[in-house]
Amino acid sequence: MADIREKLDKLRADAADLVQMSRRTSDPKKRELFERLANELAIEALELEQVVKAQSRSSGPSDLDKVVPLQARPARR
């Protein structure tokens, strides 16, 4: 179970790094790519967290503050 928790923490850290990369780049295509990748990793982290909780059947403290929030993209024109 500790191995899964480590992977979950790594997914969250990678998602946060991609968010930072998207904020730093001036290239709009790279910004969109980094944001999309960050969202995908955040979703994977949420799904993995659900699996961990289902397996452990214990309701420990939530780590929601570590999850990168998903942001809706503006509609394309």
Stockholm file with secondary structure:
# STOCKHOLM 1.0

chainA/1-77         MADIREKLDKLRADAADLVQMSRRTSDPKKRELFERLANELAIEALELEQVVKAQSRSSGPSDLDKVVPLQARPARR
#=GR chainA/1-77 SS CHHHHHHHHHHHHHHHHHHHHHHHCCCHHHHHHHHHHHHHHHHHHHHHHHHHHHHHCCCCCCCGGGSCCCCCCCCCC
#=GC SS_cons        CHHHHHHHHHHHHHHHHHHHHHHHCCCHHHHHHHHHHHHHHHHHHHHHHHHHHHHHCCCCCCCGGGSCCCCCCCCCC
//
